[in-house]
Amino acid sequence: LAEFFTKEWRGVQQNPTSAGCAVKLLGAEAPIFKLQPGQQVTIALAMQSSFDDEAPLKAAQKMATDVDAKSIDALRVQHRTWWADFWAESLVEIGDPFLEQNYYAANYCLGSALRDPDFPTGLYGLWVTSDDPRWAGDYHLNFDYQSQFYGLYKCNHLVQAATYHAPILDFME
């Protein structure tokens, strides 16, 4: 195991949250290495939050420790299969390469962001790059939140659209 990190958010949030991250290198002996021609190094990153496990750092460390070439190959197959199935759900031929590129780019963003049925994206998707995004990056459950789901129905990505309800149901008493 090369490195590990933790992050906690307490006090301001309704639900204190923590996360753990562990990194393992396969094909290199140290966290700092010089990649030689023909050499292959795999950087395996495992992340867990307190929503996944009560001890997210220990869980992430175990995931990283358990990673080997065989498990990476299995994950790669699973990943490629997921995307092949996703793209097979929807096809559009507009005749305008620019519009088609934007159509597929938008679907890619939503496919990337709306995969966890318990945690759909907030106002900024998965791409929050600070600890204090505007509007807390949360679920306002207004047009800003709702509009990201509109295209999913038209594009036949119903599994991703089903994530819409998770925060609404969590807010209910």
Backbone as a chain_set.jsonl record, in Angstrom:
{"seq": "LAEFFTKEWRGVQQNPTSAGCAVKLLGAEAPIFKLQPGQQVTIALAMQSSFDDEAPLKAAQKMATDVDAKSIDALRVQHRTWWADFWAESLVEIGDPFLEQNYYAANYCLGSALRDPDFPTGLYGLWVTSDDPRWAGDYHLNFDYQSQFYGLYKCNHLVQAATYHAPILDFME", "coords": {"N": [[0.853, -1.174, 0.0], [0.714, 2.084, -0.974], [-0.01, 4.829, -0.308], [-2.268, 6.653, 1.848], [-5.277, 8.449, 2.633], [-7.427, 10.679, 4.457], [-10.558, 12.399, 4.971], [-12.687, 14.632, 6.614], [-15.893, 15.994, 7.3], [-17.403, 17.964, 9.514], [-19.76, 19.397, 11.821], [-20.978, 21.641, 10.298], [-22.601, 20.291, 8.516], [-25.655, 18.421, 8.344], [-25.457, 15.694, 8.565], [-22.653, 14.384, 9.749], [-19.765, 13.561, 7.886], [-17.34, 11.325, 6.597], [-14.447, 10.284, 4.745], [-12.359, 7.866, 3.2], [-9.337, 7.112, 1.5], [-7.262, 5.061, -0.403], [-4.226, 4.139, -1.971], [-2.695, 1.972, -4.249], [0.128, 0.7, -5.871], [0.81, -1.187, -8.724], [3.381, -2.799, -10.23], [5.324, -1.007, -9.666], [7.662, -0.076, -7.16], [7.734, 2.004, -5.32], [6.136, 5.066, -4.178], [7.102, 7.149, -5.692], [8.329, 6.998, -8.848], [10.122, 6.222, -11.866], [8.853, 5.934, -14.943], [9.632, 3.533, -17.232], [10.356, 2.914, -20.724], [8.073, 0.686, -22.163], [7.391, -0.349, -19.705], [4.788, -1.15, -17.485], [2.632, 0.356, -15.241], [0.203, 0.182, -12.807], [-2.088, 2.209, -11.212], [-3.954, 1.889, -8.515], [-6.824, 3.068, -7.046], [-8.684, 3.27, -4.197], [-11.728, 4.128, -2.733], [-13.817, 5.008, -0.024], [-16.715, 5.989, 1.8], [-18.237, 7.289, 4.814], [-20.802, 6.603, 4.43], [-20.647, 4.253, 3.125], [-19.218, 2.538, 4.791], [-18.606, 2.098, 8.28], [-16.029, 2.551, 9.089], [-14.38, 4.121, 7.049], [-11.71, 4.573, 6.073], [-10.262, 2.254, 6.804], [-11.738, 0.39, 5.34], [-11.245, 1.264, 2.715], [-8.482, 0.888, 2.626], [-8.352, -1.893, 2.851], [-9.639, -2.637, 0.477], [-7.796, -1.616, -1.396], [-5.479, -3.041, -0.693], [-6.268, -5.62, -1.349], [-6.337, -5.569, -4.099], [-5.301, -6.883, -7.187], [-3.721, -8.012, -10.245], [-5.595, -9.712, -11.469], [-8.071, -8.976, -10.297], [-8.204, -6.361, -11.198], [-8.423, -6.753, -13.955], [-10.963, -7.958, -13.988], [-12.53, -5.828, -13.042], [-12.128, -4.038, -15.136], [-13.405, -5.368, -17.267], [-16.03, -5.379, -16.251], [-16.49, -2.6, -16.161], [-16.276, -1.858, -18.904], [-18.36, -3.381, -19.948], [-20.547, -2.215, -18.642], [-20.567, 0.368, -19.807], [-20.907, -0.315, -22.53], [-23.468, -1.449, -22.454], [-24.877, 0.817, -21.589], [-24.538, 2.626, -23.771], [-25.85, 1.175, -25.702], [-28.504, 1.537, -25.147], [-29.485, 3.813, -26.329], [-29.614, 5.671, -29.306], [-28.776, 8.113, -31.661], [-29.091, 9.762, -34.729], [-28.45, 12.581, -36.169], [-27.457, 13.951, -38.268], [-25.918, 16.122, -38.068], [-22.795, 16.655, -37.12], [-21.799, 18.227, -34.971], [-24.034, 18.632, -33.25], [-24.611, 15.96, -32.657], [-22.26, 15.212, -31.335], [-22.47, 16.795, -29.023], [-24.829, 15.746, -27.951], [-24.008, 13.09, -27.294], [-21.894, 13.695, -25.554], [-23.252, 14.942, -23.432], [-24.817, 12.792, -22.571], [-22.76, 11.103, -21.746], [-21.709, 12.52, -19.552], [-23.93, 12.407, -17.795], [-24.2, 9.64, -17.545], [-21.828, 9.103, -16.244], [-22.175, 10.447, -13.841], [-24.578, 9.689, -12.604], [-24.782, 7.093, -11.343], [-24.862, 5.914, -8.865], [-27.415, 4.762, -7.001], [-28.227, 5.749, -4.53], [-27.08, 8.239, -4.212], [-27.552, 10.633, -6.154], [-26.305, 13.237, -8.327], [-25.607, 16.509, -6.991], [-25.953, 20.027, -7.253], [-23.63, 20.484, -8.724], [-22.828, 18.195, -9.986], [-20.513, 15.491, -10.049], [-18.225, 16.856, -9.979], [-17.105, 18.636, -8.108], [-14.716, 20.788, -6.884], [-13.803, 21.884, -4.566], [-13.908, 22.377, -0.982], [-15.991, 23.915, -0.241], [-18.315, 24.491, -2.12], [-20.397, 26.704, -4.082], [-23.701, 27.32, -2.901], [-23.516, 25.13, -1.341], [-23.328, 22.904, -2.926], [-25.452, 21.196, -2.89], [-28.653, 19.443, -2.71], [-31.118, 21.197, -3.982], [-33.576, 20.691, -4.926], [-35.134, 21.963, -6.813], [-35.707, 23.509, -9.997], [-33.014, 23.539, -10.839], [-31.889, 21.184, -9.821], [-33.715, 19.28, -10.802], [-33.659, 19.532, -13.606], [-31.438, 18.213, -14.683], [-32.237, 15.64, -15.065], [-34.102, 15.5, -17.099], [-33.402, 14.864, -19.838], [-32.747, 12.191, -19.657], [-34.948, 10.472, -19.785], [-35.863, 10.768, -22.398], [-33.712, 9.725, -23.7], [-33.699, 7.107, -23.066], [-32.426, 6.235, -20.753], [-33.215, 4.99, -18.238], [-32.471, 3.788, -15.832], [-30.564, 5.512, -14.736], [-32.214, 7.721, -14.458], [-33.862, 6.9, -12.427], [-32.505, 7.47, -10.098], [-33.233, 9.941, -9.273], [-35.16, 10.193, -7.192], [-33.99, 9.587, -4.724], [-32.823, 11.678, -2.891], [-35.166, 13.081, -2.318], [-36.812, 11.217, -1.048], [-35.169, 10.759, 1.165], [-35.374, 13.196, 2.483], [-37.88, 13.111, 3.539], [-39.917, 12.707, 6.456]], "CA": [[0.0, 0.0, 0.0], [1.615, 3.223, -1.105], [-0.442, 6.037, 0.394], [-3.672, 6.707, 2.226], [-5.732, 9.781, 2.999], [-8.78, 10.789, 5.013], [-11.166, 13.733, 4.969], [-13.912, 14.653, 7.412], [-16.693, 17.216, 7.341], [-18.198, 17.915, 10.742], [-20.203, 20.669, 12.374], [-21.904, 22.399, 9.458], [-23.521, 19.37, 7.869], [-26.643, 17.724, 9.152], [-24.9, 14.364, 8.767], [-21.188, 14.384, 9.636], [-19.344, 12.633, 6.849], [-15.905, 11.149, 6.441], [-14.083, 9.458, 3.606], [-11.0, 7.342, 3.202], [-8.809, 6.823, 0.185], [-5.993, 4.337, -0.352], [-3.632, 3.967, -3.293], [-1.731, 0.883, -4.366], [0.794, 0.632, -7.169], [1.187, -2.5, -9.229], [4.404, -2.611, -11.25], [6.311, -0.065, -9.154], [7.952, -0.383, -5.764], [7.648, 3.167, -4.442], [5.182, 6.05, -4.675], [7.776, 7.965, -6.703], [9.03, 6.08, -9.74], [10.34, 6.687, -13.23], [8.257, 4.975, -15.866], [10.554, 3.177, -18.301], [9.681, 2.46, -21.948], [7.593, -0.686, -22.101], [6.968, -0.689, -18.35], [3.387, -0.858, -17.18], [2.336, 0.575, -13.826], [-1.218, 0.405, -12.547], [-2.359, 2.946, -9.983], [-5.276, 1.499, -8.039], [-7.329, 4.007, -6.057], [-9.895, 2.781, -3.535], [-12.345, 5.173, -1.917], [-15.021, 4.653, 0.711], [-17.184, 7.059, 2.676], [-18.951, 6.8, 5.997], [-22.071, 6.046, 3.965], [-20.34, 2.895, 2.668], [-18.667, 1.73, 5.874], [-18.397, 2.894, 9.499], [-14.594, 2.869, 9.139], [-14.092, 4.214, 5.609], [-10.293, 4.434, 5.739], [-9.906, 0.83, 6.882], [-12.378, -0.291, 4.212], [-10.509, 1.628, 1.502], [-7.176, 0.224, 2.694], [-8.554, -3.316, 2.54], [-9.907, -2.732, -0.961], [-6.541, -1.394, -2.125], [-4.582, -4.152, -0.399], [-6.752, -6.814, -2.037], [-6.265, -5.411, -5.553], [-4.228, -7.531, -7.93], [-3.937, -7.945, -11.7], [-6.822, -10.434, -11.811], [-9.238, -8.168, -9.922], [-8.243, -5.201, -12.092], [-8.988, -7.228, -15.224], [-12.405, -8.148, -13.786], [-13.131, -4.49, -12.983], [-12.085, -3.469, -16.49], [-14.483, -6.014, -18.015], [-17.279, -4.854, -15.703], [-16.587, -1.207, -16.598], [-16.553, -1.816, -20.344], [-19.7, -3.938, -20.149], [-21.514, -1.219, -18.213], [-20.655, 1.415, -20.828], [-21.49, -0.885, -23.756], [-24.917, -1.531, -22.209], [-25.388, 2.188, -21.531], [-24.616, 3.193, -25.128], [-26.811, 0.396, -26.494], [-29.865, 1.952, -24.803], [-29.904, 5.022, -27.023], [-28.876, 6.012, -30.521], [-29.346, 9.228, -32.395], [-28.391, 10.189, -35.942], [-29.067, 13.868, -36.463], [-26.918, 14.47, -39.517], [-25.084, 17.274, -37.732], [-21.777, 16.117, -36.198], [-21.683, 19.051, -33.771], [-25.149, 18.304, -32.357], [-24.439, 14.58, -32.196], [-21.182, 15.22, -30.345], [-23.016, 17.345, -27.781], [-25.783, 14.759, -27.439], [-23.277, 12.001, -26.662], [-21.136, 14.241, -24.427], [-24.2, 15.135, -22.331], [-25.139, 11.457, -22.062], [-21.582, 10.608, -21.04], [-21.671, 13.193, -18.239], [-24.986, 11.864, -16.944], [-23.849, 8.251, -17.258], [-20.742, 9.122, -15.268], [-22.572, 11.059, -12.581], [-25.811, 9.16, -12.011], [-24.663, 5.638, -11.267], [-25.128, 5.47, -7.499], [-28.843, 5.0, -6.777], [-28.455, 6.44, -3.265], [-26.488, 9.572, -4.236], [-27.464, 11.339, -7.434], [-25.506, 14.456, -8.226], [-26.211, 17.751, -6.523], [-25.941, 21.111, -8.238], [-22.415, 20.521, -9.53], [-22.416, 16.868, -10.412], [-19.419, 14.891, -9.276], [-17.027, 17.601, -10.295], [-16.851, 19.684, -7.12], [-13.267, 20.821, -6.687], [-13.455, 22.591, -3.337], [-14.664, 21.94, 0.188], [-17.097, 24.837, -0.008], [-18.885, 24.971, -3.381], [-21.562, 27.584, -3.934], [-24.955, 26.686, -2.506], [-23.109, 23.885, -0.684], [-23.339, 21.804, -3.883], [-26.428, 20.241, -2.356], [-29.903, 19.181, -3.408], [-32.128, 22.23, -3.755], [-34.836, 20.075, -5.363], [-35.872, 22.875, -7.667], [-35.385, 23.32, -11.405], [-31.593, 23.265, -11.013], [-31.688, 19.754, -9.576], [-34.608, 18.475, -11.635], [-33.398, 19.623, -15.044], [-30.425, 17.262, -15.149], [-32.871, 14.348, -15.321], [-35.051, 15.58, -18.211], [-32.958, 14.169, -21.038], [-32.569, 10.761, -19.44], [-36.146, 9.745, -20.224], [-35.873, 10.801, -23.863], [-32.575, 8.942, -24.188], [-33.905, 5.742, -22.596], [-31.515, 5.905, -19.655], [-34.164, 4.98, -17.125], [-31.792, 3.41, -14.585], [-29.992, 6.745, -14.196], [-33.33, 8.593, -14.078], [-34.438, 6.397, -11.167], [-31.778, 8.021, -8.956], [-33.843, 11.238, -8.952], [-36.001, 10.173, -5.997], [-33.254, 9.292, -3.481], [-32.798, 12.756, -1.899], [-36.528, 13.438, -1.943], [-37.24, 10.241, -0.043], [-34.37, 10.97, 2.369], [-35.845, 14.398, 3.175], [-39.185, 12.861, 4.17], [-39.833, 12.222, 7.844]], "C": [[0.89, 1.225, 0.0], [1.214, 4.403, -0.221], [-1.888, 5.877, 0.848], [-4.003, 8.089, 2.758], [-7.109, 9.699, 3.637], [-9.247, 12.235, 4.91], [-12.439, 13.63, 5.783], [-14.573, 16.014, 7.312], [-17.599, 17.09, 8.556], [-18.647, 19.32, 11.109], [-21.257, 21.37, 11.548], [-22.979, 21.483, 8.872], [-24.497, 18.748, 8.86], [-26.14, 16.326, 9.507], [-23.384, 14.441, 8.635], [-20.742, 13.256, 8.701], [-17.832, 12.52, 6.858], [-15.657, 10.225, 5.259], [-12.641, 9.012, 3.755], [-10.597, 6.952, 1.797], [-7.476, 6.113, 0.358], [-5.526, 4.075, -1.777], [-2.639, 2.82, -3.237], [-1.157, 0.902, -5.777], [1.089, -0.823, -7.508], [2.18, -2.262, -10.367], [5.44, -1.576, -10.859], [6.469, -0.317, -7.661], [7.736, 0.783, -4.817], [6.656, 4.169, -5.018], [5.782, 6.991, -5.718], [8.601, 7.003, -7.56], [9.186, 6.732, -11.105], [9.839, 5.601, -14.159], [9.206, 4.764, -17.039], [9.775, 2.745, -19.542], [9.302, 0.984, -21.835], [7.121, -1.126, -20.729], [5.502, -0.309, -18.164], [3.229, -0.738, -15.669], [0.844, 0.849, -13.71], [-1.344, 1.111, -11.206], [-3.794, 2.632, -9.593], [-5.679, 2.43, -6.897], [-8.632, 3.456, -5.497], [-10.43, 3.876, -2.635], [-13.609, 4.625, -1.268], [-15.415, 5.851, 1.566], [-17.88, 6.445, 3.878], [-20.354, 6.324, 5.636], [-21.883, 4.617, 3.479], [-19.945, 1.979, 3.81], [-18.441, 2.637, 7.085], [-16.939, 3.328, 9.65], [-14.1, 2.987, 7.694], [-12.617, 4.073, 5.251], [-9.863, 2.972, 5.77], [-10.503, 0.057, 5.715], [-11.643, 0.01, 2.907], [-9.14, 0.944, 1.484], [-7.298, -1.26, 2.36], [-8.807, -3.504, 1.052], [-8.605, -2.592, -1.753], [-5.57, -2.55, -1.915], [-4.972, -5.391, -1.193], [-6.63, -6.741, -3.562], [-5.058, -6.158, -6.115], [-4.582, -7.484, -9.415], [-5.256, -8.613, -12.1], [-8.063, -9.599, -11.47], [-9.343, -6.915, -10.788], [-8.815, -5.593, -13.445], [-10.494, -7.41, -15.111], [-13.126, -6.804, -13.721], [-13.173, -3.834, -14.36], [-13.202, -4.06, -17.353], [-15.833, -5.485, -17.553], [-17.521, -3.419, -16.181], [-16.966, -1.12, -18.079], [-17.939, -2.359, -20.666], [-20.761, -2.921, -19.762], [-21.686, -0.15, -19.288], [-21.234, 0.88, -22.142], [-23.004, -0.986, -23.613], [-25.546, -0.143, -22.199], [-25.566, 2.757, -22.937], [-25.617, 2.437, -25.995], [-28.255, 0.803, -26.221], [-30.379, 3.094, -25.667], [-29.007, 5.271, -28.228], [-29.565, 7.193, -31.18], [-28.456, 9.513, -33.605], [-29.089, 11.446, -36.421], [-28.632, 14.383, -37.837], [-26.065, 15.703, -39.315], [-24.06, 16.804, -36.704], [-21.64, 16.916, -34.903], [-22.79, 18.717, -32.776], [-25.029, 16.885, -31.814], [-23.349, 14.493, -31.129], [-21.682, 15.748, -29.0], [-24.021, 16.403, -27.141], [-25.031, 13.666, -26.671], [-22.437, 12.482, -25.486], [-22.046, 14.44, -23.211], [-24.588, 13.789, -21.725], [-23.974, 10.866, -21.285], [-21.493, 11.225, -19.642], [-22.713, 12.605, -17.297], [-24.724, 10.403, -16.597], [-22.745, 8.157, -16.22], [-21.225, 9.535, -13.886], [-23.734, 10.363, -11.878], [-25.8, 7.636, -11.96], [-24.978, 5.092, -9.876], [-26.582, 5.781, -7.171], [-29.151, 5.75, -5.484], [-27.967, 7.885, -3.283], [-26.43, 10.144, -5.649], [-26.696, 12.642, -7.248], [-26.314, 15.603, -7.655], [-26.111, 18.793, -7.627], [-24.726, 21.092, -9.155], [-21.967, 19.15, -10.009], [-21.348, 16.318, -9.494], [-18.157, 15.723, -9.323], [-16.826, 18.805, -9.38], [-15.361, 19.648, -6.807], [-12.852, 21.617, -5.46], [-14.292, 22.043, -2.191], [-15.891, 22.8, 0.434], [-17.662, 25.364, -1.339], [-20.082, 25.88, -3.12], [-22.816, 26.76, -3.668], [-24.699, 25.317, -1.886], [-23.112, 22.689, -1.626], [-24.408, 20.774, -3.569], [-27.644, 20.05, -3.258], [-30.896, 20.288, -3.07], [-33.522, 21.771, -4.177], [-35.735, 21.067, -6.089], [-35.467, 22.586, -9.115], [-33.92, 22.939, -11.606], [-31.276, 21.786, -10.794], [-32.468, 18.926, -10.583], [-34.186, 18.429, -13.099], [-32.341, 18.644, -15.538], [-31.028, 15.903, -15.507], [-33.749, 14.342, -16.574], [-34.636, 14.729, -19.406], [-32.844, 12.669, -20.879], [-33.759, 9.947, -19.938], [-36.187, 9.665, -21.75], [-34.785, 9.92, -24.459], [-32.627, 7.493, -23.723], [-32.881, 5.311, -21.542], [-32.315, 5.934, -18.346], [-33.524, 4.586, -15.794], [-31.187, 4.654, -13.935], [-31.108, 7.69, -13.737], [-33.928, 8.168, -12.735], [-33.711, 6.939, -9.941], [-32.382, 9.334, -8.472], [-34.499, 11.256, -7.574], [-35.237, 10.026, -4.681], [-33.233, 10.461, -2.498], [-34.195, 13.17, -1.443], [-37.036, 12.493, -0.853], [-36.444, 10.402, 1.251], [-34.827, 12.187, 3.166], [-37.167, 14.17, 3.888], [-38.976, 12.376, 5.61], [-40.2, 10.761, 7.888]], "O": [[1.731, 1.384, 0.885], [2.038, 4.913, 0.538], [-2.637, 5.068, 0.301], [-3.138, 8.805, 3.264], [-7.865, 8.76, 3.386], [-8.446, 13.162, 4.78], [-13.185, 12.658, 5.662], [-13.906, 17.046, 7.247], [-18.459, 16.211, 8.613], [-18.0, 20.306, 10.755], [-22.338, 21.665, 12.059], [-24.139, 21.879, 8.753], [-24.198, 18.578, 10.042], [-26.371, 15.836, 10.612], [-22.872, 14.554, 7.521], [-21.279, 12.149, 8.734], [-17.127, 13.5, 7.098], [-16.542, 9.483, 4.832], [-11.817, 9.698, 4.359], [-11.427, 6.513, 1.001], [-6.652, 6.523, 1.175], [-6.332, 3.823, -2.672], [-1.846, 2.709, -2.302], [-1.883, 1.097, -6.752], [1.562, -1.586, -6.666], [1.853, -1.599, -11.351], [6.348, -1.291, -11.64], [5.522, -0.721, -6.984], [7.57, 0.571, -3.615], [6.362, 4.132, -6.212], [5.058, 7.564, -6.532], [9.462, 6.286, -7.051], [8.471, 7.673, -11.448], [10.348, 4.48, -14.154], [9.54, 5.709, -17.753], [8.65, 2.26, -19.423], [10.121, 0.147, -21.456], [6.504, -2.184, -20.605], [5.051, 0.733, -18.639], [3.642, -1.62, -14.916], [0.3, 1.668, -14.45], [-0.786, 0.674, -10.2], [-4.736, 3.058, -10.261], [-4.96, 2.561, -5.907], [-9.576, 3.205, -6.246], [-9.684, 4.481, -1.865], [-14.368, 3.877, -1.884], [-14.564, 6.626, 2.001], [-18.084, 5.232, 3.945], [-21.024, 5.703, 6.461], [-22.843, 3.849, 3.423], [-20.283, 0.795, 3.813], [-18.121, 3.815, 6.926], [-16.653, 4.353, 10.268], [-13.475, 2.063, 7.173], [-12.301, 3.5, 4.209], [-9.175, 2.507, 4.862], [-9.856, -0.831, 5.16], [-11.44, -0.885, 2.087], [-8.695, 0.475, 0.437], [-6.446, -1.817, 1.668], [-8.259, -4.417, 0.434], [-8.349, -3.367, -2.675], [-4.911, -2.988, -2.858], [-4.105, -6.13, -1.658], [-6.803, -7.752, -4.242], [-3.949, -6.074, -5.586], [-5.635, -6.967, -9.787], [-5.954, -8.117, -12.984], [-8.999, -9.525, -12.267], [-10.447, -6.456, -11.082], [-9.607, -4.848, -14.022], [-11.229, -7.058, -16.033], [-14.212, -6.655, -14.281], [-14.142, -3.158, -14.704], [-13.869, -3.331, -18.088], [-16.691, -5.174, -18.38], [-18.638, -3.072, -16.563], [-17.881, -0.383, -18.448], [-18.615, -1.85, -21.561], [-21.763, -2.77, -20.461], [-22.811, 0.201, -19.644], [-21.993, 1.591, -22.801], [-23.741, -0.649, -24.539], [-26.633, 0.049, -22.744], [-26.62, 3.305, -23.26], [-26.175, 3.01, -26.931], [-29.146, 0.447, -26.992], [-31.587, 3.321, -25.733], [-27.79, 5.099, -28.16], [-30.793, 7.255, -31.243], [-27.229, 9.505, -33.508], [-30.173, 11.391, -37.002], [-29.348, 15.15, -38.481], [-25.546, 16.27, -40.277], [-24.407, 16.576, -35.545], [-21.391, 16.336, -33.846], [-22.52, 18.538, -31.589], [-25.313, 16.639, -30.642], [-23.501, 13.781, -30.137], [-21.344, 15.195, -27.954], [-24.06, 16.276, -25.917], [-25.377, 13.355, -25.532], [-22.278, 11.748, -24.51], [-21.65, 14.138, -22.085], [-24.677, 13.659, -20.504], [-24.181, 10.197, -20.272], [-21.231, 10.523, -18.665], [-22.417, 12.333, -16.134], [-24.997, 9.973, -15.476], [-22.73, 7.234, -15.406], [-20.737, 9.028, -12.876], [-23.847, 10.453, -10.655], [-26.704, 6.98, -12.476], [-25.325, 3.919, -9.737], [-26.95, 6.952, -7.073], [-30.229, 6.33, -5.353], [-28.398, 8.684, -2.452], [-25.37, 10.14, -6.274], [-26.473, 13.084, -6.12], [-27.533, 15.669, -7.81], [-26.179, 18.458, -8.809], [-24.785, 21.634, -10.259], [-20.812, 18.984, -10.401], [-21.295, 16.646, -8.308], [-17.13, 15.334, -8.766], [-16.42, 19.873, -9.837], [-14.812, 18.59, -6.499], [-11.685, 21.985, -5.321], [-15.27, 21.328, -2.411], [-16.745, 22.438, 1.243], [-17.508, 26.545, -1.651], [-20.697, 25.822, -2.056], [-22.957, 25.64, -4.159], [-25.571, 24.448, -1.906], [-22.918, 21.56, -1.176], [-24.281, 19.608, -3.943], [-27.644, 20.452, -4.421], [-31.453, 20.304, -1.973], [-34.523, 22.394, -3.824], [-36.959, 21.003, -5.981], [-34.936, 21.515, -9.405], [-33.614, 22.101, -12.455], [-30.468, 21.212, -11.525], [-31.936, 17.973, -11.152], [-34.337, 17.401, -13.759], [-32.353, 18.279, -16.714], [-30.384, 15.103, -16.184], [-34.105, 13.269, -17.062], [-35.44, 13.956, -19.926], [-32.845, 11.942, -21.873], [-33.582, 8.845, -20.458], [-36.508, 8.621, -22.317], [-34.915, 9.429, -25.58], [-31.69, 6.733, -23.966], [-32.522, 4.136, -21.467], [-32.108, 6.786, -17.483], [-33.991, 5.01, -14.737], [-31.286, 4.83, -12.721], [-30.956, 8.383, -12.731], [-34.445, 9.005, -11.995], [-34.254, 6.873, -8.838], [-32.07, 9.789, -7.371], [-34.395, 12.255, -6.862], [-35.791, 10.317, -3.621], [-33.601, 10.26, -1.341], [-34.376, 13.569, -0.293], [-37.619, 12.93, 0.14], [-36.995, 10.201, 2.334], [-34.686, 12.215, 4.389], [-37.54, 14.958, 4.756], [-37.982, 11.721, 5.924], [-40.194, 10.155, 8.96]]}, "num_chains": 1, "name": "protein.A"}
